[in-house]
Amino acid sequence: MTCPICQNETAKLYRPFCSRRCADVDLARWMSGGYAVPSEREEDRGLPDDEVPTTH
């Protein structure tokens, strides 16, 4: 298995990552909005992108 961040071999301790650094990079991407799961809520459909409510 390869690390999804840097493609190096994974380490058992940090799986699916190779190191603490890559695990932290992934977490930072989630926390900063670098990764996003699209909403499928009805109330979000039809709204312009700048009017879609954000939930934190």
mmCIF file of the N, C-alpha and C atoms, coordinates in Angstrom:
data_MODEL
# 
_entry.id   MODEL 
# 
loop_
_atom_site.group_PDB 
_atom_site.id 
_atom_site.type_symbol 
_atom_site.label_atom_id 
_atom_site.label_alt_id 
_atom_site.label_comp_id 
_atom_site.label_asym_id 
_atom_site.label_entity_id 
_atom_site.label_seq_id 
_atom_site.pdbx_PDB_ins_code 
_atom_site.Cartn_x 
_atom_site.Cartn_y 
_atom_site.Cartn_z 
_atom_site.occupancy 
_atom_site.B_iso_or_equiv 
_atom_site.pdbx_formal_charge 
_atom_site.auth_seq_id 
_atom_site.auth_comp_id 
_atom_site.auth_asym_id 
_atom_site.auth_atom_id 
_atom_site.pdbx_PDB_model_num 
ATOM 1   N N  . MET A 1 1  ? 0.855   -1.169 0.000  1.00 0.00 ? 1  MET A N  1 
ATOM 2   C CA . MET A 1 1  ? 0.000   0.000  0.000  1.00 0.00 ? 1  MET A CA 1 
ATOM 3   C C  . MET A 1 1  ? 0.903   1.233  0.000  1.00 0.00 ? 1  MET A C  1 
ATOM 4   N N  . THR A 1 2  ? 0.487   2.246  -0.755 1.00 0.00 ? 2  THR A N  1 
ATOM 5   C CA . THR A 1 2  ? 1.269   3.479  -0.802 1.00 0.00 ? 2  THR A CA 1 
ATOM 6   C C  . THR A 1 2  ? 0.523   4.615  -0.114 1.00 0.00 ? 2  THR A C  1 
ATOM 7   N N  . CYS A 1 3  ? 1.286   5.531  0.386  1.00 0.00 ? 3  CYS A N  1 
ATOM 8   C CA . CYS A 1 3  ? 0.753   6.705  1.079  1.00 0.00 ? 3  CYS A CA 1 
ATOM 9   C C  . CYS A 1 3  ? -0.011  7.583  0.077  1.00 0.00 ? 3  CYS A C  1 
ATOM 10  N N  . PRO A 1 4  ? -1.233  8.004  0.404  1.00 0.00 ? 4  PRO A N  1 
ATOM 11  C CA . PRO A 1 4  ? -2.000  8.834  -0.531 1.00 0.00 ? 4  PRO A CA 1 
ATOM 12  C C  . PRO A 1 4  ? -1.439  10.253 -0.690 1.00 0.00 ? 4  PRO A C  1 
ATOM 13  N N  . ILE A 1 5  ? -0.555  10.660 0.185  1.00 0.00 ? 5  ILE A N  1 
ATOM 14  C CA . ILE A 1 5  ? 0.019   12.006 0.101  1.00 0.00 ? 5  ILE A CA 1 
ATOM 15  C C  . ILE A 1 5  ? 1.298   12.024 -0.736 1.00 0.00 ? 5  ILE A C  1 
ATOM 16  N N  . CYS A 1 6  ? 2.245   11.145 -0.403 1.00 0.00 ? 6  CYS A N  1 
ATOM 17  C CA . CYS A 1 6  ? 3.553   11.203 -1.085 1.00 0.00 ? 6  CYS A CA 1 
ATOM 18  C C  . CYS A 1 6  ? 3.899   9.962  -1.899 1.00 0.00 ? 6  CYS A C  1 
ATOM 19  N N  . GLN A 1 7  ? 3.057   8.948  -1.860 1.00 0.00 ? 7  GLN A N  1 
ATOM 20  C CA . GLN A 1 7  ? 3.233   7.711  -2.625 1.00 0.00 ? 7  GLN A CA 1 
ATOM 21  C C  . GLN A 1 7  ? 4.354   6.800  -2.119 1.00 0.00 ? 7  GLN A C  1 
ATOM 22  N N  . ASN A 1 8  ? 4.941   7.093  -0.955 1.00 0.00 ? 8  ASN A N  1 
ATOM 23  C CA . ASN A 1 8  ? 5.924   6.186  -0.352 1.00 0.00 ? 8  ASN A CA 1 
ATOM 24  C C  . ASN A 1 8  ? 5.188   5.004  0.275  1.00 0.00 ? 8  ASN A C  1 
ATOM 25  N N  . GLU A 1 9  ? 5.933   3.976  0.638  1.00 0.00 ? 9  GLU A N  1 
ATOM 26  C CA . GLU A 1 9  ? 5.352   2.811  1.305  1.00 0.00 ? 9  GLU A CA 1 
ATOM 27  C C  . GLU A 1 9  ? 4.799   3.213  2.671  1.00 0.00 ? 9  GLU A C  1 
ATOM 28  N N  . THR A 1 10 ? 3.665   2.667  3.057  1.00 0.00 ? 10 THR A N  1 
ATOM 29  C CA . THR A 1 10 ? 3.047   3.040  4.333  1.00 0.00 ? 10 THR A CA 1 
ATOM 30  C C  . THR A 1 10 ? 3.779   2.406  5.512  1.00 0.00 ? 10 THR A C  1 
ATOM 31  N N  . ALA A 1 11 ? 3.623   3.025  6.666  1.00 0.00 ? 11 ALA A N  1 
ATOM 32  C CA . ALA A 1 11 ? 4.175   2.505  7.913  1.00 0.00 ? 11 ALA A CA 1 
ATOM 33  C C  . ALA A 1 11 ? 3.010   2.001  8.754  1.00 0.00 ? 11 ALA A C  1 
ATOM 34  N N  . LYS A 1 12 ? 3.186   0.869  9.381  1.00 0.00 ? 12 LYS A N  1 
ATOM 35  C CA . LYS A 1 12 ? 2.116   0.257  10.161 1.00 0.00 ? 12 LYS A CA 1 
ATOM 36  C C  . LYS A 1 12 ? 1.556   1.231  11.207 1.00 0.00 ? 12 LYS A C  1 
ATOM 37  N N  . LEU A 1 13 ? 2.409   1.978  11.850 1.00 0.00 ? 13 LEU A N  1 
ATOM 38  C CA . LEU A 1 13 ? 1.993   2.913  12.891 1.00 0.00 ? 13 LEU A CA 1 
ATOM 39  C C  . LEU A 1 13 ? 1.087   4.027  12.356 1.00 0.00 ? 13 LEU A C  1 
ATOM 40  N N  . TYR A 1 14 ? 1.287   4.459  11.109 1.00 0.00 ? 14 TYR A N  1 
ATOM 41  C CA . TYR A 1 14 ? 0.561   5.608  10.561 1.00 0.00 ? 14 TYR A CA 1 
ATOM 42  C C  . TYR A 1 14 ? -0.372  5.238  9.402  1.00 0.00 ? 14 TYR A C  1 
ATOM 43  N N  . ARG A 1 15 ? -0.604  3.976  9.180  1.00 0.00 ? 15 ARG A N  1 
ATOM 44  C CA . ARG A 1 15 ? -1.401  3.520  8.051  1.00 0.00 ? 15 ARG A CA 1 
ATOM 45  C C  . ARG A 1 15 ? -2.723  4.251  7.965  1.00 0.00 ? 15 ARG A C  1 
ATOM 46  N N  . PRO A 1 16 ? -3.134  4.757  6.840  1.00 0.00 ? 16 PRO A N  1 
ATOM 47  C CA . PRO A 1 16 ? -2.664  4.499  5.482  1.00 0.00 ? 16 PRO A CA 1 
ATOM 48  C C  . PRO A 1 16 ? -1.555  5.434  5.023  1.00 0.00 ? 16 PRO A C  1 
ATOM 49  N N  . PHE A 1 17 ? -0.949  6.162  5.942  1.00 0.00 ? 17 PHE A N  1 
ATOM 50  C CA . PHE A 1 17 ? 0.120   7.098  5.600  1.00 0.00 ? 17 PHE A CA 1 
ATOM 51  C C  . PHE A 1 17 ? 1.486   6.488  5.899  1.00 0.00 ? 17 PHE A C  1 
ATOM 52  N N  . CYS A 1 18 ? 2.536   7.162  5.438  1.00 0.00 ? 18 CYS A N  1 
ATOM 53  C CA . CYS A 1 18 ? 3.890   6.660  5.667  1.00 0.00 ? 18 CYS A CA 1 
ATOM 54  C C  . CYS A 1 18 ? 4.516   7.270  6.920  1.00 0.00 ? 18 CYS A C  1 
ATOM 55  N N  . SER A 1 19 ? 3.974   8.402  7.360  1.00 0.00 ? 19 SER A N  1 
ATOM 56  C CA . SER A 1 19 ? 4.581   9.110  8.487  1.00 0.00 ? 19 SER A CA 1 
ATOM 57  C C  . SER A 1 19 ? 3.559   10.024 9.158  1.00 0.00 ? 19 SER A C  1 
ATOM 58  N N  . ARG A 1 20 ? 3.939   10.529 10.286 1.00 0.00 ? 20 ARG A N  1 
ATOM 59  C CA . ARG A 1 20 ? 3.094   11.488 11.008 1.00 0.00 ? 20 ARG A CA 1 
ATOM 60  C C  . ARG A 1 20 ? 2.913   12.752 10.174 1.00 0.00 ? 20 ARG A C  1 
ATOM 61  N N  . ARG A 1 21 ? 3.957   13.148 9.473  1.00 0.00 ? 21 ARG A N  1 
ATOM 62  C CA . ARG A 1 21 ? 3.907   14.337 8.638  1.00 0.00 ? 21 ARG A CA 1 
ATOM 63  C C  . ARG A 1 21 ? 2.805   14.228 7.587  1.00 0.00 ? 21 ARG A C  1 
ATOM 64  N N  . CYS A 1 22 ? 2.751   13.109 6.867  1.00 0.00 ? 22 CYS A N  1 
ATOM 65  C CA . CYS A 1 22 ? 1.732   12.938 5.827  1.00 0.00 ? 22 CYS A CA 1 
ATOM 66  C C  . CYS A 1 22 ? 0.331   12.850 6.432  1.00 0.00 ? 22 CYS A C  1 
ATOM 67  N N  . ALA A 1 23 ? 0.208   12.234 7.596  1.00 0.00 ? 23 ALA A N  1 
ATOM 68  C CA . ALA A 1 23 ? -1.088  12.191 8.282  1.00 0.00 ? 23 ALA A CA 1 
ATOM 69  C C  . ALA A 1 23 ? -1.527  13.606 8.643  1.00 0.00 ? 23 ALA A C  1 
ATOM 70  N N  . ASP A 1 24 ? -0.606  14.434 9.105  1.00 0.00 ? 24 ASP A N  1 
ATOM 71  C CA . ASP A 1 24 ? -0.918  15.815 9.462  1.00 0.00 ? 24 ASP A CA 1 
ATOM 72  C C  . ASP A 1 24 ? -1.259  16.656 8.230  1.00 0.00 ? 24 ASP A C  1 
ATOM 73  N N  . VAL A 1 25 ? -0.567  16.407 7.114  1.00 0.00 ? 25 VAL A N  1 
ATOM 74  C CA . VAL A 1 25 ? -0.879  17.109 5.866  1.00 0.00 ? 25 VAL A CA 1 
ATOM 75  C C  . VAL A 1 25 ? -2.312  16.799 5.456  1.00 0.00 ? 25 VAL A C  1 
ATOM 76  N N  . ASP A 1 26 ? -2.702  15.542 5.529  1.00 0.00 ? 26 ASP A N  1 
ATOM 77  C CA . ASP A 1 26 ? -4.064  15.134 5.176  1.00 0.00 ? 26 ASP A CA 1 
ATOM 78  C C  . ASP A 1 26 ? -5.085  15.798 6.097  1.00 0.00 ? 26 ASP A C  1 
ATOM 79  N N  . LEU A 1 27 ? -4.833  15.790 7.392  1.00 0.00 ? 27 LEU A N  1 
ATOM 80  C CA . LEU A 1 27 ? -5.740  16.416 8.354  1.00 0.00 ? 27 LEU A CA 1 
ATOM 81  C C  . LEU A 1 27 ? -5.875  17.911 8.080  1.00 0.00 ? 27 LEU A C  1 
ATOM 82  N N  . ALA A 1 28 ? -4.775  18.561 7.784  1.00 0.00 ? 28 ALA A N  1 
ATOM 83  C CA . ALA A 1 28 ? -4.808  19.998 7.487  1.00 0.00 ? 28 ALA A CA 1 
ATOM 84  C C  . ALA A 1 28 ? -5.641  20.289 6.244  1.00 0.00 ? 28 ALA A C  1 
ATOM 85  N N  . ARG A 1 29 ? -5.563  19.420 5.248  1.00 0.00 ? 29 ARG A N  1 
ATOM 86  C CA . ARG A 1 29 ? -6.375  19.610 4.040  1.00 0.00 ? 29 ARG A CA 1 
ATOM 87  C C  . ARG A 1 29 ? -7.865  19.512 4.359  1.00 0.00 ? 29 ARG A C  1 
ATOM 88  N N  . TRP A 1 30 ? -8.236  18.557 5.204  1.00 0.00 ? 30 TRP A N  1 
ATOM 89  C CA . TRP A 1 30 ? -9.640  18.448 5.603  1.00 0.00 ? 30 TRP A CA 1 
ATOM 90  C C  . TRP A 1 30 ? -10.084 19.678 6.384  1.00 0.00 ? 30 TRP A C  1 
ATOM 91  N N  . MET A 1 31 ? -9.260  20.102 7.318  1.00 0.00 ? 31 MET A N  1 
ATOM 92  C CA . MET A 1 31 ? -9.642  21.221 8.193  1.00 0.00 ? 31 MET A CA 1 
ATOM 93  C C  . MET A 1 31 ? -9.690  22.564 7.465  1.00 0.00 ? 31 MET A C  1 
ATOM 94  N N  . SER A 1 32 ? -8.893  22.722 6.415  1.00 0.00 ? 32 SER A N  1 
ATOM 95  C CA . SER A 1 32 ? -8.878  23.990 5.682  1.00 0.00 ? 32 SER A CA 1 
ATOM 96  C C  . SER A 1 32 ? -9.881  24.015 4.535  1.00 0.00 ? 32 SER A C  1 
ATOM 97  N N  . GLY A 1 33 ? -10.584 22.911 4.325  1.00 0.00 ? 33 GLY A N  1 
ATOM 98  C CA . GLY A 1 33 ? -11.558 22.864 3.234  1.00 0.00 ? 33 GLY A CA 1 
ATOM 99  C C  . GLY A 1 33 ? -10.959 22.416 1.925  1.00 0.00 ? 33 GLY A C  1 
ATOM 100 N N  . GLY A 1 34 ? -9.721  21.927 1.952  1.00 0.00 ? 34 GLY A N  1 
ATOM 101 C CA . GLY A 1 34 ? -9.089  21.417 0.737  1.00 0.00 ? 34 GLY A CA 1 
ATOM 102 C C  . GLY A 1 34 ? -9.796  20.195 0.187  1.00 0.00 ? 34 GLY A C  1 
ATOM 103 N N  . TYR A 1 35 ? -10.382 19.431 1.052  1.00 0.00 ? 35 TYR A N  1 
ATOM 104 C CA . TYR A 1 35 ? -11.224 18.313 0.668  1.00 0.00 ? 35 TYR A CA 1 
ATOM 105 C C  . TYR A 1 35 ? -12.651 18.714 1.040  1.00 0.00 ? 35 TYR A C  1 
ATOM 106 N N  . ALA A 1 36 ? -13.599 18.315 0.254  1.00 0.00 ? 36 ALA A N  1 
ATOM 107 C CA . ALA A 1 36 ? -14.988 18.621 0.580  1.00 0.00 ? 36 ALA A CA 1 
ATOM 108 C C  . ALA A 1 36 ? -15.886 17.507 0.075  1.00 0.00 ? 36 ALA A C  1 
ATOM 109 N N  . VAL A 1 37 ? -16.906 17.222 0.828  1.00 0.00 ? 37 VAL A N  1 
ATOM 110 C CA . VAL A 1 37 ? -17.913 16.256 0.430  1.00 0.00 ? 37 VAL A CA 1 
ATOM 111 C C  . VAL A 1 37 ? -19.121 17.068 -0.006 1.00 0.00 ? 37 VAL A C  1 
ATOM 112 N N  . PRO A 1 38 ? -19.575 16.883 -1.253 1.00 0.00 ? 38 PRO A N  1 
ATOM 113 C CA . PRO A 1 38 ? -20.694 17.693 -1.725 1.00 0.00 ? 38 PRO A CA 1 
ATOM 114 C C  . PRO A 1 38 ? -21.971 17.417 -0.935 1.00 0.00 ? 38 PRO A C  1 
ATOM 115 N N  . SER A 1 39 ? -22.732 18.454 -0.725 1.00 0.00 ? 39 SER A N  1 
ATOM 116 C CA . SER A 1 39 ? -23.993 18.340 -0.001 1.00 0.00 ? 39 SER A CA 1 
ATOM 117 C C  . SER A 1 39 ? -25.083 17.829 -0.936 1.00 0.00 ? 39 SER A C  1 
ATOM 118 N N  . GLU A 1 40 ? -25.933 16.991 -0.402 1.00 0.00 ? 40 GLU A N  1 
ATOM 119 C CA . GLU A 1 40 ? -27.081 16.525 -1.164 1.00 0.00 ? 40 GLU A CA 1 
ATOM 120 C C  . GLU A 1 40 ? -28.378 16.913 -0.462 1.00 0.00 ? 40 GLU A C  1 
ATOM 121 N N  . ARG A 1 41 ? -28.306 17.900 0.429  1.00 0.00 ? 41 ARG A N  1 
ATOM 122 C CA . ARG A 1 41 ? -29.498 18.366 1.136  1.00 0.00 ? 41 ARG A CA 1 
ATOM 123 C C  . ARG A 1 41 ? -30.375 19.154 0.170  1.00 0.00 ? 41 ARG A C  1 
ATOM 124 N N  . GLU A 1 42 ? -31.669 18.961 0.260  1.00 0.00 ? 42 GLU A N  1 
ATOM 125 C CA . GLU A 1 42 ? -32.601 19.647 -0.628 1.00 0.00 ? 42 GLU A CA 1 
ATOM 126 C C  . GLU A 1 42 ? -32.513 21.157 -0.495 1.00 0.00 ? 42 GLU A C  1 
ATOM 127 N N  . GLU A 1 43 ? -32.341 21.651 0.720  1.00 0.00 ? 43 GLU A N  1 
ATOM 128 C CA . GLU A 1 43 ? -32.327 23.099 0.900  1.00 0.00 ? 43 GLU A CA 1 
ATOM 129 C C  . GLU A 1 43 ? -31.108 23.765 0.275  1.00 0.00 ? 43 GLU A C  1 
ATOM 130 N N  . ASP A 1 44 ? -30.074 23.000 -0.091 1.00 0.00 ? 44 ASP A N  1 
ATOM 131 C CA . ASP A 1 44 ? -28.894 23.565 -0.739 1.00 0.00 ? 44 ASP A CA 1 
ATOM 132 C C  . ASP A 1 44 ? -29.036 23.602 -2.260 1.00 0.00 ? 44 ASP A C  1 
ATOM 133 N N  . ARG A 1 45 ? -29.966 22.860 -2.797 1.00 0.00 ? 45 ARG A N  1 
ATOM 134 C CA . ARG A 1 45 ? -30.148 22.818 -4.248 1.00 0.00 ? 45 ARG A CA 1 
ATOM 135 C C  . ARG A 1 45 ? -30.780 24.109 -4.736 1.00 0.00 ? 45 ARG A C  1 
ATOM 136 N N  . GLY A 1 46 ? -30.281 24.588 -5.856 1.00 0.00 ? 46 GLY A N  1 
ATOM 137 C CA . GLY A 1 46 ? -30.864 25.768 -6.456 1.00 0.00 ? 46 GLY A CA 1 
ATOM 138 C C  . GLY A 1 46 ? -30.321 27.086 -5.929 1.00 0.00 ? 46 GLY A C  1 
ATOM 139 N N  . LEU A 1 47 ? -29.511 27.055 -4.890 1.00 0.00 ? 47 LEU A N  1 
ATOM 140 C CA . LEU A 1 47 ? -28.915 28.287 -4.381 1.00 0.00 ? 47 LEU A CA 1 
ATOM 141 C C  . LEU A 1 47 ? -27.630 28.590 -5.143 1.00 0.00 ? 47 LEU A C  1 
ATOM 142 N N  . PRO A 1 48 ? -27.368 29.843 -5.438 1.00 0.00 ? 48 PRO A N  1 
ATOM 143 C CA . PRO A 1 48 ? -26.069 30.191 -6.027 1.00 0.00 ? 48 PRO A CA 1 
ATOM 144 C C  . PRO A 1 48 ? -24.948 29.791 -5.066 1.00 0.00 ? 48 PRO A C  1 
ATOM 145 N N  . ASP A 1 49 ? -23.787 29.452 -5.600 1.00 0.00 ? 49 ASP A N  1 
ATOM 146 C CA . ASP A 1 49 ? -22.668 28.969 -4.778 1.00 0.00 ? 49 ASP A CA 1 
ATOM 147 C C  . ASP A 1 49 ? -22.310 29.907 -3.641 1.00 0.00 ? 49 ASP A C  1 
ATOM 148 N N  . ASP A 1 50 ? -22.448 31.224 -3.862 1.00 0.00 ? 50 ASP A N  1 
ATOM 149 C CA . ASP A 1 50 ? -22.071 32.162 -2.795 1.00 0.00 ? 50 ASP A CA 1 
ATOM 150 C C  . ASP A 1 50 ? -23.150 32.298 -1.717 1.00 0.00 ? 50 ASP A C  1 
ATOM 151 N N  . GLU A 1 51 ? -24.318 31.675 -1.915 1.00 0.00 ? 51 GLU A N  1 
ATOM 152 C CA . GLU A 1 51 ? -25.384 31.741 -0.923 1.00 0.00 ? 51 GLU A CA 1 
ATOM 153 C C  . GLU A 1 51 ? -25.603 30.429 -0.186 1.00 0.00 ? 51 GLU A C  1 
ATOM 154 N N  . VAL A 1 52 ? -24.819 29.398 -0.505 1.00 0.00 ? 52 VAL A N  1 
ATOM 155 C CA . VAL A 1 52 ? -24.972 28.114 0.172  1.00 0.00 ? 52 VAL A CA 1 
ATOM 156 C C  . VAL A 1 52 ? -24.465 28.276 1.598  1.00 0.00 ? 52 VAL A C  1 
ATOM 157 N N  . PRO A 1 53 ? -25.297 27.945 2.589  1.00 0.00 ? 53 PRO A N  1 
ATOM 158 C CA . PRO A 1 53 ? -24.867 28.108 3.985  1.00 0.00 ? 53 PRO A CA 1 
ATOM 159 C C  . PRO A 1 53 ? -23.732 27.169 4.327  1.00 0.00 ? 53 PRO A C  1 
ATOM 160 N N  . THR A 1 54 ? -22.818 27.653 5.150  1.00 0.00 ? 54 THR A N  1 
ATOM 161 C CA . THR A 1 54 ? -21.729 26.811 5.615  1.00 0.00 ? 54 THR A CA 1 
ATOM 162 C C  . THR A 1 54 ? -22.020 26.375 7.038  1.00 0.00 ? 54 THR A C  1 
ATOM 163 N N  . THR A 1 55 ? -21.605 25.157 7.358  1.00 0.00 ? 55 THR A N  1 
ATOM 164 C CA . THR A 1 55 ? -21.783 24.658 8.707  1.00 0.00 ? 55 THR A CA 1 
ATOM 165 C C  . THR A 1 55 ? -20.413 24.371 9.287  1.00 0.00 ? 55 THR A C  1 
ATOM 166 N N  . HIS A 1 56 ? -20.143 24.881 10.462 1.00 0.00 ? 56 HIS A N  1 
ATOM 167 C CA . HIS A 1 56 ? -18.843 24.662 11.102 1.00 0.00 ? 56 HIS A CA 1 
ATOM 168 C C  . HIS A 1 56 ? -19.055 24.069 12.447 1.00 0.00 ? 56 HIS A C  1 
# 
